[in-house]
Amino acid sequence: MSHIDHIISRRLIFAIVLTSITLVAEIIGGIWSNSLALLSDAGHVFLDLFALLLSLGAIKLAAQPPTERHSYGLHRAEVLASLINGLTVFLMAIGILYEGSKRLISPEEVKTTPMLVIAVLGLIANLLAAKGLHGHAHHDLNVRGAFLHVLGDAAASVGVIAGALLMRYTGWYQADPLISIAIGLLIMVGAGRLLREATHILMEGVPRGMSVEQVAECIRGIEGVADVHHLNIWAVCSHIFALSAHVEIQPEMDEEREGLLHRIEHELVHKFHITHTTIQLDCSTCSSGPLFKELRHTERRSECSGHHH
């Protein structure tokens, strides 16, 4: 593990500790104060705690070497965990919405003082965690995701604080289920996004934020490349992208294959963060020569003969 990864890991652990304390405090405080909004926010905190654990786990998994049975390592474990967590939290959100709708019809009294204290402490913990992650959020996509989750927690805490103050000075206890429903919807959106992304990766879809045509145009724009075909792009996990392609090169580049290959790989890493590549370089004149055509024709003819038999 690199020095930078060690620093990021320590900051993630710091954020995980703060978020865990917030989660426990909001569960206890929600039961004590009878605040569904605080308990709902605890559900939101749980979702973000899982995101922080995934970010830390991704760094640890990346440091593990591939094995004979797992040539990519254990990176897909992150995707499976995301799928299970997304399903669990989605069901939790449905429960929050159901309980919130019941309380809207029959509002219950809430102890606003403990609710307010716990929400303020949660906000402070979220801001401290966000400050710890902010320095690396611009350079590391993994940390950026965790940072945005913590900011989402802070925003939810502000909503709970506003609800506590409103109930404290007006006695309008419907504010508590209304806030819990809003947080429940927020959790549902987050869980839905997690499920969609995990399913997309498991289905080996093109990573979010890029397109096959966009990558193909980038490769075609490199000097010496005539064309690209059989291009496939997929994600091993949320932060590791892979590509395979056949690249036709111009005849004069036939002696400079290695240099051209390095330029293609550099562009893919620099522009698209694609770090795992399998690229076959084909000479454009060879692929259109008589022998190649005859071989392809023979192959198709064999397939057709096999089909009729």
MOJONOR-V459785 format. One record per residue. N is the residue number from 1. RES is the residue in one small letter. SS is DSSP state (A for helix, B for strand, O for the rest). PSI is psi as a letter, one per 40 degrees, with the letter a starting at -180 (* if undefined). BURIAL is I if it has 24 or more other C-alpha atoms within 12 Angstrom, else O. Layout:
BEGIN
n = <N;N>
res = <RES;RES>
ss = <SS;SS>
psi = <PSI;PSI>
burial = <BURIAL;BURIAL>
END
This chain:
BEGIN
n = <1;2;3;4;5;6;7;8;9;10;11;12;13;14;15;16;17;18;19;20;21;22;23;24;25;26;27;28;29;30;31;32;33;34;35;36;37;38;39;40;41;42;43;44;45;46;47;48;49;50;51;52;53;54;55;56;57;58;59;60;61;62;63;64;65;66;67;68;69;70;71;72;73;74;75;76;77;78;79;80;81;82;83;84;85;86;87;88;89;90;91;92;93;94;95;96;97;98;99;100;101;102;103;104;105;106;107;108;109;110;111;112;113;114;115;116;117;118;119;120;121;122;123;124;125;126;127;128;129;130;131;132;133;134;135;136;137;138;139;140;141;142;143;144;145;146;147;148;149;150;151;152;153;154;155;156;157;158;159;160;161;162;163;164;165;166;167;168;169;170;171;172;173;174;175;176;177;178;179;180;181;182;183;184;185;186;187;188;189;190;191;192;193;194;195;196;197;198;199;200;201;202;203;204;205;206;207;208;209;210;211;212;213;214;215;216;217;218;219;220;221;222;223;224;225;226;227;228;229;230;231;232;233;234;235;236;237;238;239;240;241;242;243;244;245;246;247;248;249;250;251;252;253;254;255;256;257;258;259;260;261;262;263;264;265;266;267;268;269;270;271;272;273;274;275;276;277;278;279;280;281;282;283;284;285;286;287;288;289;290;291;292;293;294;295;296;297;298;299;300;301;302;303;304;305;306;307;308;309>
res = <m;s;h;i;d;h;i;i;s;r;r;l;i;f;a;i;v;l;t;s;i;t;l;v;a;e;i;i;g;g;i;w;s;n;s;l;a;l;l;s;d;a;g;h;v;f;l;d;l;f;a;l;l;l;s;l;g;a;i;k;l;a;a;q;p;p;t;e;r;h;s;y;g;l;h;r;a;e;v;l;a;s;l;i;n;g;l;t;v;f;l;m;a;i;g;i;l;y;e;g;s;k;r;l;i;s;p;e;e;v;k;t;t;p;m;l;v;i;a;v;l;g;l;i;a;n;l;l;a;a;k;g;l;h;g;h;a;h;h;d;l;n;v;r;g;a;f;l;h;v;l;g;d;a;a;a;s;v;g;v;i;a;g;a;l;l;m;r;y;t;g;w;y;q;a;d;p;l;i;s;i;a;i;g;l;l;i;m;v;g;a;g;r;l;l;r;e;a;t;h;i;l;m;e;g;v;p;r;g;m;s;v;e;q;v;a;e;c;i;r;g;i;e;g;v;a;d;v;h;h;l;n;i;w;a;v;c;s;h;i;f;a;l;s;a;h;v;e;i;q;p;e;m;d;e;e;r;e;g;l;l;h;r;i;e;h;e;l;v;h;k;f;h;i;t;h;t;t;i;q;l;d;c;s;t;c;s;s;g;p;l;f;k;e;l;r;h;t;e;r;r;s;e;c;s;g;h;h;h>
ss = <O;O;A;A;A;A;A;A;A;A;A;A;A;A;A;A;A;A;A;A;A;A;A;A;A;A;A;A;A;A;A;A;A;O;O;A;A;A;A;A;A;A;A;A;A;A;A;A;A;A;A;A;A;A;A;A;A;A;A;A;A;A;O;O;O;O;O;O;O;O;O;O;O;O;O;A;A;A;A;A;A;A;A;A;A;A;A;A;A;A;A;A;A;A;A;A;A;A;A;A;A;A;A;A;A;O;O;O;O;O;O;A;A;A;A;A;A;A;A;A;A;A;A;A;A;A;A;A;A;A;A;A;A;A;A;A;A;O;O;O;A;A;A;A;A;A;A;A;A;A;A;A;A;A;A;A;A;A;A;A;A;A;A;A;A;A;A;A;A;A;O;O;O;A;A;A;A;A;A;A;A;A;A;A;A;A;A;A;A;A;A;A;A;A;A;A;A;A;A;A;A;A;O;O;O;O;O;O;O;O;O;A;A;A;A;A;A;A;A;A;O;O;O;O;B;B;B;B;B;B;B;B;B;B;B;B;B;O;O;B;B;B;B;B;B;B;B;B;B;O;A;A;A;A;A;A;A;A;A;A;A;A;A;A;A;A;A;A;A;A;A;A;O;B;B;B;B;B;B;B;B;B;B;A;A;A;A;O;O;A;A;A;A;A;A;A;A;A;A;A;A;A;A;A;A;A;A;A;O>
psi = <h;i;d;d;d;d;d;d;d;d;d;d;d;d;d;d;d;d;d;d;d;d;d;d;d;d;d;d;d;d;d;d;e;f;h;d;d;d;d;d;d;d;d;d;d;d;d;d;d;d;d;d;d;d;d;d;d;d;d;d;d;d;e;h;i;i;i;d;d;g;d;e;a;f;d;e;d;d;d;d;d;d;d;d;d;d;d;d;d;d;d;d;d;d;d;d;d;d;d;d;d;d;d;d;d;g;i;i;i;h;h;d;d;d;d;d;d;d;d;d;d;d;d;d;d;d;d;d;d;d;d;d;e;d;d;e;d;d;e;h;d;d;d;d;d;d;d;d;d;d;d;d;d;d;d;d;d;d;d;d;d;d;d;d;d;d;d;d;e;d;e;g;e;e;d;d;d;d;d;d;d;d;d;d;d;d;d;d;d;d;d;d;d;d;d;d;d;d;d;d;d;d;e;f;i;h;i;h;e;i;i;d;d;d;d;d;d;d;d;d;e;h;h;e;h;d;i;i;i;f;h;h;h;i;h;d;a;e;e;h;i;i;i;i;i;h;h;h;i;i;d;e;e;d;e;f;d;d;d;d;d;d;d;d;d;d;d;d;d;d;d;e;f;h;e;h;i;h;h;h;h;h;h;d;d;d;e;e;i;d;d;d;d;d;d;d;d;d;d;d;d;d;d;d;d;d;d;d;*>
burial = <O;O;O;O;I;O;O;I;I;I;I;I;I;I;I;I;O;I;I;I;I;I;I;I;I;I;I;O;I;I;O;O;I;I;I;I;I;I;I;I;I;I;I;I;I;I;I;I;I;I;I;I;I;I;I;I;I;I;I;I;I;I;O;O;O;O;O;O;O;O;O;O;O;I;I;I;I;I;I;I;I;I;I;O;I;I;I;I;I;I;O;I;I;I;I;I;I;O;I;I;I;O;I;O;O;O;O;I;I;I;I;I;I;I;I;I;I;I;I;I;I;I;I;I;I;I;I;I;I;I;I;I;I;I;O;I;I;O;O;O;O;I;I;I;I;I;I;I;I;I;I;I;I;I;I;I;I;I;I;I;I;I;I;I;I;O;I;O;O;O;O;O;I;I;I;I;I;I;I;I;I;I;I;I;I;I;I;I;O;I;I;I;O;I;I;O;I;I;I;I;I;I;O;O;I;I;I;I;O;O;O;I;O;O;I;I;O;I;I;I;O;I;O;I;I;I;I;I;I;O;I;I;I;I;I;I;I;I;I;I;I;I;I;I;I;I;I;I;I;I;O;O;O;O;O;O;I;O;O;I;I;O;O;I;I;O;I;I;O;O;O;I;I;I;I;I;I;O;I;O;I;I;I;I;O;O;O;O;O;O;O;O;O;O;O;O;O;O;O;O;O;O;O;O;O;O;O;O;O>
END
